[in-house]
């Protein structure tokens, strides 16, 4: 559980994808993928996309909405706190502030850029900001 469903506005989606600056073929992970709006926009940019969503009705809506891009989009029904995260080149989240410290810990483990809509990571400086979207960079851990 992370946040109640709120649709992400188109300007926020555009800002987030622009801030991440992923190239076609790279992979975006969306935590709490909701109705699939971000998944769809990312797929339209040529990205591979994985969404993790807890609400089964929203999973169905997102799968229908992204059907045309089904070779690029994978939607996992489950809690992103309990699912293992696939390898990715960037992470998108629209999460309540009370969950941001836990997310920060998890992001340090995977070492990938993160964009967060509306809420900041406490005690961490965003490297860029646009239209209420914040980008944070995490160094990949040595393997």
Secondary structure, DSSP 8 states (H G I E B T S, - for coil): ---------HHHHHHHHHHHT--TT-EEEEES-TTSHHHHHHHHTT-EEEEEES-HHHHHHHHHHTGGGTTTEEEEES-TTTS-----SEEEE---GGGHHHHHHHHHHH--EEEEES---TT---SEEETTEEEE-------
